[in-house]
Amino acid sequence: MSELPEQSGDARVDAIVAGLARLGELPVSEHVAVFEEAFSGLESALAAVDEQDAGRPAVPVPPAVGRP
């Protein structure tokens, strides 16, 4: 398995990713449930950010360097 960054900068995401550490203690047959739980948690965290940002004006994305 590849190395994961230590922190994402969001406590909710960090807690979800840390929960994946229990995969090593579980039989493979139980991994899907752990991944589904993590996916659901990440979806919820993303939705919370979307809801929080809904009232804020959009931040323009600067054009890519070297693009017209």
C-alpha positions as a Markdown table, in Angstrom:
| # | Residue | x | y | z |
|---|---|---|---|---|
| 1 | Met | 0.0 | 0.0 | 0.0 |
| 2 | Ser | 1.3 | 3.5 | -0.8 |
| 3 | Glu | 2.1 | 6.0 | 1.9 |
| 4 | Leu | -0.6 | 8.5 | 2.8 |
| 5 | Pro | 0.0 | 12.1 | 3.7 |
| 6 | Glu | 0.0 | 12.6 | 7.5 |
| 7 | Gln | -2.6 | 15.4 | 7.3 |
| 8 | Ser | -5.0 | 16.8 | 4.8 |
| 9 | Gly | -5.6 | 20.1 | 6.5 |
| 10 | Asp | -9.2 | 19.1 | 7.4 |
| 11 | Ala | -9.8 | 17.4 | 10.7 |
| 12 | Arg | -12.9 | 15.5 | 9.4 |
| 13 | Val | -10.9 | 14.1 | 6.5 |
| 14 | Asp | -7.9 | 13.2 | 8.7 |
| 15 | Ala | -10.2 | 11.2 | 11.0 |
| 16 | Ile | -11.7 | 9.3 | 8.1 |
| 17 | Val | -8.3 | 8.5 | 6.6 |
| 18 | Ala | -7.0 | 7.5 | 10.0 |
| 19 | Gly | -9.9 | 5.0 | 10.3 |
| 20 | Leu | -8.5 | 3.2 | 7.3 |
| 21 | Ala | -5.6 | 2.0 | 9.4 |
| 22 | Arg | -7.9 | -0.7 | 10.9 |
| 23 | Leu | -7.9 | -2.5 | 7.5 |
| 24 | Gly | -4.8 | -4.3 | 8.5 |
| 25 | Glu | -6.6 | -5.9 | 11.5 |
| 26 | Leu | -9.7 | -7.0 | 9.5 |
| 27 | Pro | -10.1 | -9.9 | 7.1 |
| 28 | Val | -10.3 | -8.8 | 3.4 |
| 29 | Ser | -14.0 | -9.8 | 3.3 |
| 30 | Glu | -14.7 | -6.8 | 5.7 |
| 31 | His | -12.7 | -4.2 | 3.8 |
| 32 | Val | -15.5 | -3.2 | 1.5 |
| 33 | Ala | -17.6 | -2.1 | 4.5 |
| 34 | Val | -14.7 | 0.0 | 5.8 |
| 35 | Phe | -14.2 | 1.6 | 2.4 |
| 36 | Glu | -17.9 | 2.3 | 2.0 |
| 37 | Glu | -17.9 | 4.0 | 5.5 |
| 38 | Ala | -14.9 | 6.1 | 4.5 |
| 39 | Phe | -16.5 | 7.1 | 1.2 |
| 40 | Ser | -19.7 | 8.1 | 2.9 |
| 41 | Gly | -17.8 | 10.2 | 5.4 |
| 42 | Leu | -15.8 | 11.9 | 2.7 |
| 43 | Glu | -19.0 | 12.6 | 0.8 |
| 44 | Ser | -20.5 | 14.2 | 3.9 |
| 45 | Ala | -17.5 | 16.3 | 4.6 |
| 46 | Leu | -17.5 | 17.5 | 1.0 |
| 47 | Ala | -21.2 | 18.3 | 1.1 |
| 48 | Ala | -20.6 | 20.3 | 4.3 |
| 49 | Val | -18.0 | 22.4 | 2.6 |
| 50 | Asp | -20.3 | 22.9 | -0.4 |
| 51 | Glu | -23.1 | 24.1 | 1.9 |
| 52 | Gln | -20.7 | 26.3 | 3.8 |
| 53 | Asp | -19.5 | 27.9 | 0.6 |
| 54 | Ala | -22.9 | 28.2 | -1.0 |
| 55 | Gly | -23.4 | 31.7 | 0.3 |
| 56 | Arg | -19.9 | 32.9 | -0.7 |
| 57 | Pro | -19.1 | 34.4 | -4.1 |
| 58 | Ala | -17.1 | 32.2 | -6.4 |
| 59 | Val | -13.4 | 32.7 | -6.4 |
| 60 | Pro | -12.1 | 33.1 | -10.0 |
| 61 | Val | -9.6 | 30.5 | -11.0 |
| 62 | Pro | -6.5 | 32.1 | -12.6 |
| 63 | Pro | -5.6 | 30.9 | -16.1 |
| 64 | Ala | -3.0 | 28.2 | -16.4 |
| 65 | Val | 0.5 | 29.4 | -17.1 |
| 66 | Gly | 1.3 | 29.4 | -20.8 |
| 67 | Arg | -2.3 | 29.2 | -21.8 |
| 68 | Pro | -3.8 | 32.0 | -23.9 |
